[in-house]
């Protein structure tokens, strides 16, 4: 049986420097990930379950109607959408809802949604992971719109318990109308776009890793 032996080619101090560089790069990347650009949850992801404060998502067959909830937010940093967390409840009908992330308040027209999530309202506190990971630009306005999917349904989007108040929209067949009220419980997380110095650091480490691999490869046998 042939035994493959690895020959040491990097001195201890050089290996330590390389390890430190890789660790530093890992810290930089981790600090750039999972940035929260909107969060109305309380400590421990708490929220208000008082039925009188919930925002209802309803639908009816006769006469045909539906009502959803719209909420705007403006990121302070640019990043790709990673996660959306909501606190929802189920009261009657079909336990299914759709949540859009949009650049406008159009329900069936306008710009295509950046992301579409579907969920069961009865799940309560739930987090959806973005598949398309669209870029959310700092200073731009985006909209989260939640609607019921089934007919004759009554779902709920729970309010925050921190006293956050703002403009909340009621979405219906007539469009979206806004009023000031308690904001729903929601959190939006993005992955930051790598800064130029971070990209340069990772590129340099990639070159260093390739050079080391070239040195080690001929000595494996």
Secondary structure by P-SEA (a helix, b strand, c coil): cbbbbbbbcccaaaaaaaaaaaaaaaaaaaaacccccccccccccccccccccccccccccccccccbbbbbbbbcbbbcccbbbbbbccccccccbbbbbcccccccccccccbbbbbbcccccbbbbbcccccccccbbbbbbbbbcccbbbbbbbbbccccccbbbbbccccbbbbbcccccbbbbbbccccaaaaaaaaaaaaaaaaaaaaaccccc
